[in-house]
């Protein structure tokens, strides 16, 4: 993508525009409500959430949505490979 915003599909001032929002999502909560982030830098697809019960980065902010919504939203992004949508 030409810009970070084009890659993330979020406004420059949005938390969703930060790399860690998608590539290092919060995956667990430990003592004293400390959120632990994934350190794999791998994007967690909606299907991984459905199959493996790994928290989906999209749904961490869009709490009123589902993995089906995330899949459909990403399918409309022209710069996203189809395998990422699954």
C-alpha positions, 0 to 999 in steps of 0.5 A: 500500500502507498500509505499506512492508512491504505494498508490498515484501512484506518485513519492516521489518528486511529488506534487501528492504524498502529502496527501492533493493533493487527500484528501484535494483538492482546491475546491474554490477560494476566495478573492485575489485568495486564494484557499480554500481546502476541509477539509473532507479528503474524496477522490472526485471520477471522478463521483462526479465531473461529477454529483456534479461539485466538482473539481476533485483532479486528474484534478487539476494537470493533467489539460489537462485530463478529468474525463474519463481519471482519471476513466480509470487510477485509474481502472488500479491501483491494490490497488484501490477498484472498487467503488473508480473508479466510 
